[in-house]
Amino acid sequence: MRGWVIISRVGRQRRCALLGALGLAMLSLSGCDLSQVSTASGQYGVALRGRVHGGQQPVSGASIHLYAAGSAGDGVGAVDLLAPNVVTTDAFGDFNITGDYVCPTASTQVYMVARGGNPGLSSGENNPALAMMAGLGSCGGLSSATNIFVDEVTSVASAWALAQFMSAGAIVGSTSTNTVGLDNAFAAVNNLVDTSQGTAPGRVLPSGAAVETAKLYTLANALAPCINSDGGVACSELFAAATTSAGVPTNTLDAALNIVVHPGDNVARVFDAGAAQGPFQPALSAAPNDWTMSITYGGCTPACGGLNLPGSLAVDSSGDIWVANYFGGVVSEFSPTGVPAAASGIAGVGLNESYGIAIDVSDNVWVTNEQSVAGANNHHSGSISEFSPAGVELSGYGYIGGGVYYPLAVAADLGGDIWVADYGSSAATLLANNGSAVSGSSGYGASALPFTSAVAIDASHDAWFAVQAGAVRVTPVGAVSSFPCCDDPAGIAIDQLGNVWIADYNAPAIVELTPAGSVSQRTTLSAGNAGPQGIAVDGAGNVWAVNYYGNSLVELAGSTATVVSPAQGYGLDAPLSEPYGLAIDASGGVWLSNAQANTMTQFVGLASPVKTPLLGPPVQP
């Protein structure tokens, strides 16, 4: 008899596969583990359980939706995996999903939305304006042990992290070519919040990392009066405060999305909607500078990832962040969620006094060394180090050909060439992707690029350098053109139309040049935006710059060169400390290096995504 009742693992899998052809109901009744069964169209899900709360009280009768993120474009194509079945919460706000759903693939990103329900009102009442969510992650990462808590905290955290992939009505999706960006955005949700408890920050947040938890709770508190109501008068103030160019929201989740996508709009009014006194604590006692959300990494002892007077940053194709360090002889690498690849950084025999960093088309990492390592290269003043994507040093003591002399910045071209800004010789160096010199023994434009400090590449493969009082364009064959424009340029970037944007450090101003080099716009920054340094253009053509002494981040609309951020910039609530470098990733994260604090700050979901690595003008992923 024993042989008849024991089914081998292989036999059970075959039996479940056969039953799968007959329908989900038979699978469920058979006791099959649905997560182990694949279909022609995807993978069966697992049983899930969770709870919906408004503030500190349960929401009964809320409809539960489990969405698979779309892949047909940003903010489109999400599919409710539970439809047409209806799952609702009980009197305690609890729900159970039996597993009768199919994920498109195991790697498909999924999220949960709760709509309507009774948040402690009289029996039979409903709040039609209630909408909350929790970003979960990959469908294959869910298990029967997964507990899901949906509340205001998970909602605002999800809205921040997924802002660039989300549209009204809780529709999340990305293009089919930016699954990396979408995956990393969902990972950011779980750094901000613990979706099993509805609390901040997340359980997976790396050691030493800091989230603006009080601000996160404050925005959750702003939603709470509307959520814990019948959807009428109590929602009016929130919806008015959250009205932006995107329109007037009609539910709490759309209100949260409007606020985080326009973080400088109606800041005090959003706070006054109920943020000061609310169920989530600790909260802010006064309105913040803005509604951006940051995570700062590296604040632990011993050093996390080797950050030591960090300079420029670059993002590789998987979303890893690489940082050049002036001290320590290491380059730092972090995962998209801020986990260091090496606790003390990746050491290199050629690394010394590094400012600049770039990543090429093969994900190899190029780092400038202002001084060569003592005893190497006959004490040559500077070199370029190259590392493989795995962190293996490929260049020994460093490349010194092509005129390299006190190099401060580096950029990679789509064709594989590497451009270097040589501060010491006021020249440009061009290297092939094997490190060999293209630009001759003295480089291009010797003394024609006075004190060059930054470089960017246009669509014609010409390199533009920030130099004293202006900009210089250098072609791959060494032709040099100079364009006076500025006081003391410190950073340079090129947009999708070929316009050149310069961070004018001493002015302080952001200057736009036409592709022909003439001044098109000059935007003088207000008091507090002191020392614009790193600069970048996002996928929508908006311009971002960090203020080294202002400890802030400024945004300009690329079409008009007008300042979009608050007068003194974004980020005054974040622990910025002499921010130097700036890079934008495929999730819309804006990353800054904090030179004074030896940390790195990520503004979650703030900018339009950029394909990485950056090879010439930015493009959408």
N, C-alpha and C positions, 0 to 999 in steps of 0.2 A: 504493500500500500504506500510505503514511504516514497518509492520511486514515482508514484503517480502524482503526489502532491507537491513535490519539490520541483520547481522549474528553474533550470539553469539561467544565468544572466543572459547568455546568448539566446536561449529559447524565449525568455521574457521579451527581449528586444524584438525578436521576430514576430511574436504574438502581438505586441503593441503596434508594430508597423502594419500588420494585417488589419487590426481593429481600426487603425487610423483611417483606412480606406472606407470604413463603414460609418465614421462620424465621431465627433468629439464626445458625444454623450456616452458611447460605448467605451471609449478610452477611459473616461473618468470613472465609470462604473467598474471597470476591470482592475482598477488599482494601479494602472500604469503610471510611471513617472513621466509626465508629459514633457518635461524639459529635455529628456533624452531622445525625443522622437522628432525627426525632421519630416517635412512634407515637401512637395514639389515647390510650394510657394513660400516656405519659411520654416520656423521652428516653433513647436508648441510651447506655451508659457507654463508658469508654475503657479501654484496657489499663493495668494498674497493676502495680507491682512493689514489693517491700519486704523487710524482714527482721524477725525476732522474736528478741529477746535476753532472757535472764534474767541480770541483772548484766552481766558482760562476756563471756558465752558464748552461743552460739546455742542455740535451742530447735528441735529437729527434730520432725517429726510433729505439730506444733500445727495444729489446724483453724482456718482463717481465715474470718471472717464480716464482710461489709460491710453495715452496717445503714443504713437510711433512718429518721430520727427520725419518730416518730408525731405525729399532729395531733389526737388524740381526747382528750387530757388529759395532765397532767404525769405522766411516768414510765410511759406506756402506749403501745401501738400501734406500736412499732418493727418494721420488716420486714427480714429478711435477704434482701438483693437477690441473693445468690449461690445460695440454695437453689433446687432440690435438689442443685445441683452441689456437689462437695466439693473444696476447695482446702486443701492441707497444705504445711507447710514442709519443705524438704529438709535434708540433713545439715548445711548451713551456716546453717540458719534462714531461708533465702530462700524467697520465694513469688512467683508470677506469676499475675495475673488477666487473662484474655484479652480482657475487655470484653464478655462475654456476660451482661450484666445491664441492667436498665432502671430508671432513676431516675424517681420519680413526676413530678418537675419539675426543671428546671435549678437552681432555688433551694432544693430540698430539702437539709436538712443531713444529712450522712452521717458515719459513724464506723466504725472498724475494731476488731474484737475477736479476740484469739487465745486459744484454749482448749486446755488439756491439752498434751501433747507431752513430749519428753524433753530436759530441761535439763542434759545432760552426764552422765546416769546410765548404768548398764550397758545394753547393747543390749536392746531390747525393753521397757524400763521406761517408765512414763508417770506424769505428775503430774496427777491429776484435779482438784487444788485450784488449778491455775494458770489464771488469767484476767487478761488485760491488754488495754488499749485505747488508742486514739489518736483524739481528736476531730479531724476533717479540715476540715469546713466545707461549703460548698455543692457539690452534685454537679457543677454546671456549671463550678466552679472547678478541677476535677481535669483533668489532661492526661496524655498518655502519658509526659511527663517527670517526673511526680510520683513521688517516692520516699517510702515510708512506713516509719518505724522504730517498732516497738512494743516498749516495755520498761517497767520500773517507773516511770521518769521521766514518760513520756507518760501512763501510767495515773493517777498521782496528780494530775498537772496537769489531766487531763480530768475526774477526779472532783471536784476543787475547783470548776472553772469550771461544770460541768454539774450540780452537786449538786441544785439545785432542780428539775431536769427528769429526774432519773434515779432508777430503782428497782432493786431487787435483780435480778440476772440480766443486768445491762448493758442495761436497757431505758430508752431515752431518748425523751421525747416532750413536747409542750406542747399547750396548748389551741389551737384554730384561730385564736383571737383574740390570741394572744401570739407570733406568728412573729418579731416584732421582738426580744422578749426572748430567744428561743431562738437567733436568728441572732447576737445580741451575745454570748451565752454561749459559742458556738462560737468567736467572734472572740477572746474572752478566753483560750481554750486556747492560741491561737497567739501570744499575748503571753507566756504562761508558759513555753512549750516549743517547741522546733524539732522538729516531728514528722518531719522528714526525717533527723534525726540522733539523736534521743532525748536531747537535751541542753537545759539551761535557761540563760538565758531564751530566749524566741522571737526569731527573726530580725526580726520586724516590730515589736518593742518600740520605742516612740518614743525619740528622743534624750533622755538625761537621766533616763529612767524607771528605777526600781529595783524588782526582784522579790526576795522573800525566798528567794533561790536555795539558800542553805545549809539552810533549813528544808525546802524542796521535796526536795532530795537526801536529807535525813535521813529523811523519810517514805518515799521510794523505797527507802532502805536497810532500813527496817523490814519492807518486803514481801519483800526479796530472799532471806532464808534460807528462807522458805516456797516461793517460786517456784523456787529452785534446789535442790529436794528432790523426794522421791517423794510429797509431800503428806501425810505422816504426822506423826511427832513434831515435826518442824521447824515445822509450821504451828500446833501447839497453842497456843503462847504468843501468837502474833499473833492468832489467833481469839479467845482469851480476853480479850486487851487491847482488841480491837475489838468486844466484845459490849456492846451498848447497848439502849435500849428498842426498837430496831428488830429485835433478835434476835441470834442467834449466826451469824456468817457461815460459809460453807462453802467460799468461794474467795477469792482474794486481792483481786479487784476489789470484791467486796461488803465485804470488810474495809476497804479504802480509803474506800469510800463511807460506811460507818458512822462512821469516824474523822472525816472532814471535816464531816459533818452534825452531829456532836456533838463539836465541837472542844475542849471543856473537860473531857471525860470521859477518865479513865485516861491522862492525858498522859504521865506518867513511865513507865507500864507499856508503852505503845506504843513509846516511845523505847528501852526496855530489850529490846524484841523483836529488836533487831539494828541499831538506827539508829546507834550510836556507831561501830561498825566495819563498813563496807560498801563496795561497789564504787564508789559515787558520791561524789565529793569536789569542792569542800569541803563538809563536813557539820558540824552542830553538835556540840560536845564535851559538851554537857549538855542535858537535856530542856528544851524551850521552855516558855514560859508557857502556850501553847495551840496547837492545830493549825489556826488560821485562816491564810489566805494573803492577803497584800496586795501591791498594786503601787502605788508612789508616783510621781506624775508632777510634772514642773515643775522638777526639780532640775538645770537646765542654764543656761549663760551664753551669750548674753544670756537674759533671762527667757523661759521657755517659756510662751506663751499670755498673758503679761501679769500673772500672779499677783503681787500686791503687797499684802500684808496682807489676804489673802482672808477674806471673811465667809461669808454664807449661800450655799448651792448649790440649784439646781433642775434637774430633768431634763425634757427635752421629749419629744414623742411618738416620736421616732426613737431616743431614748436618749442624745442629746447632753447634756453636762453644762455648765451655765452657772453662773458664779461672780461674785459681787459683790466688788469690790476697794476698800478704803478709800483707797488711794493710786493715783496714776497716771492717773486719768480714763479708765479702760477697764473694760469687762466682758469676762470670759474665756469662751470657748466651746471645748469639747473634744469630739471624737468619742467614742463608747463605748469605744474602745480607747486614749483619751488623746492623740490627735493634735490639736494646737491648730488652730482655724480660722484664727487670725491669730497670727503669731509674737509680736507685742507686744500682743495683745489687740485688742478692737474699741473704738475711741475714740468718745466721745460728747461733744458740746459741753456737755451738761448734767450729765455725771457728775462727782461730787465727794464724797469721803468717804462711800462707799457701803457699807452693811452688809447690807441686805435685798434679796431677789430672789424673784420668782415668775414662773410661766409660765401664760398663760391658755389657754382652750379652743382658741384659734386658733394656739397656739404663739408668740404675741407675748410678749416678755420685759419685765418690769416691775422697775425697780431704784430703791431709795430713795437719795436724796442728803441726807445730814445737813445740808450747807450748800449753798446755791445757788452757782453759779459767779459769781465777782466780776464785777460790771457787768451781771449779768442779773437780771431780776425784781426790780429795786430792792433788791438785797441781801436778798431774802426768805430766811428761815432754813429752807432745805430745799426739795426738790422731788421729783417722781417722773418718771423717764425711762422711755420705752417704745421698744422695738426690735422690728423685724419678725423673723421666723424667719431671714431672711438677714442679719441684723445691721445693717439700715438704721435709723437713729434717726428715730423718728416724732414725737417730742415736743419738738423744738427744745431750748430751755434747760430744759425740764421743766414738768410740770403743778404748779401751786401752789394750785389751788382746793380747796374743801371742807374747809379747816382744816389743811392740811399744815403741820407745824411741827416741825423736827428729827425727821423720820421715821426709825425704826430697822428696821422690818419691814413686810412686805407679803404678802398672800395673795390668790389668785385664786379666784373662785367659779365653779361650774359654769355659772351663768347669764351669766357674762361680767363681773360686777362685780368691783371691786378694793378690798380693805380695807387700810387703812394704820394702823400703830401710831405715833402722834405722841408721842414722848417729851417734846418740849419743852412742849407744851400739855396734856399728860396727857389726851389726847382721841383719838377715832377719826375717820378720814376714810374716806368711801365715794365712790369714783369709778365712773362708767360706763365701758364698755370703750372709749369714745372720749376718755377723760381728763376729761370734764366732771364738775363737782361734783354730787353727790347730797346730801351731808351739810351743805350750807349753808356760810356764810363762816367759821364757827368750829368746824366739825366736830361730831360727836356727843359728848355727855357731857363737855363742857369741865371740866377739873379733877377729873372723877370717875374717871379712869383714871390714877392717880398713877404717873408714870415708866414708862409702858407700853413694853415692849421686844420683844414677840412676839405673833403673832396666828395663829389657826387657825379654820377654818370648819366648822360642823356640817352635818348633812343638812337642817336647816330653813333654811339660808342665814343663820343667825345667826353673828356673829363672836365668838370668845372671845379675850380679851387677857390676857397675863401682865402683872400690875401689881405694884407694891410691896405685899408681904404677902398677895397673893391673886390672884383672877381676876375678870374682868368680862365679862359677856355683853352684846352690843349687837345689836339687831335692825336689819333694813334700814330701818326708819322711825325709828330713833334711841332706842328704849326701852332703858334701861340697868339691869342688875342686877349687884350686887357680891357676891362670895363670898370671905370671908377664909379662908385655908388654909395660908399658907406664910410663909417668911421673906423670900427674895429671888428670886422666879421669874425665870428667864432664857429658858426655852423652853417651848413649849406645843404639844400635838398632840391630835387627837381620833380615837378608834378607831371601828370599825364599829358598835358598840353605842351610840355617843354619849357614852361616857365621856371625860373630859378628863384628860389626863396632863400634869403640870407638872414641869419640871426645876428644882428648888429649889437655886439656885446656892450659897448660903451654908450650907445645913443640914448637910451635903449630903444630899439625898434626892430620891426620885421620888414625887410625890403624885398620887393618882388621885381625881378628883371624879366623882360620878354626873352624869347628864345634867341633874339638877335643881340641881347645884352643891354638894352636901354632900360632905364628905371621906369617901371609901370606903376607901382604903388609903394608908398612908404607909410607904414603904420607905426606911429609912435606909441609906445606902451605907457600906461599910466603909472603913477607912483606905486611902488611895491613890486613891480615886475622888473627887478634889477638884474642885469647881467644875463640876457637871453643867450643860451649856449647850444645845447643839442636841439636839432630841428628835424622834423620828418613830415611826410605827406601821407595821409591815409588813403584807403581805397576809393573814397568818394571825392578826393581832391582837397579835403580840409587840411589845414596846416597846423601843426602842433610844435610848441617849443617849450623847453624848460628854462626857468629863470634861476640861475645859479645862486644869486644872493637874495632873490625874492622868495626862494623855497616854494615855488608854485609852477603851475603848468598852464600855458595860455593856448587857446584855440582860435584860429582865424578861419572864416569862410573863404575857401580858395577862390571863389568867383568874384568876391568883392573886396577881399583883404580886410574885412571888418572883424573886430574882436567879438567872438561869440561867448567866450567864458566871462565870468564876473570881472569887475574892474581890476582886481588884483590877482586874477587867475584862479584856476581850480587848485584844490589840494591843500589849502591852508589848514584843513582839519587832519591831514595825514602827517606822519612823522618824516617829512622831507627835510633833508639836511645837505645843502649845497649840491643839488642834483646836477649831474654833468651830462650823462648820455641819455639817449631816448631811442626807443625802437617800438614798432607796432607789429603785433602778431596776427595770425589768421583767424583768431577769435574776436578781434577788436580790442584786445588788451593793450594798454599803453604802459610800457616798462621804462622805469627811470633808475639810474644808478645814483646813490647818495654818497658822494665822495667823503664827506665829513664823518658820516655815521657808519661807514663800511656796511651798508645795507642796499637792498634793491626793492623798489616799490612797483607793484602792479596795480593800475587802475582798471578794474574789471569791466569788460564789455563797453568801453567808453568811445572807441573810435570805429570807423568803418574798416572791416578786415582787409589785410594786405597779404598777398602771396609771399611766402618766405621760402628760401632766403631772398633778400632784396638784391636784385640784379638790374641796375638801371632804375628808371622811373617805376613807382609802385603800380601794381596791377591788382585787380580784385581776384581772389582765389577761384 
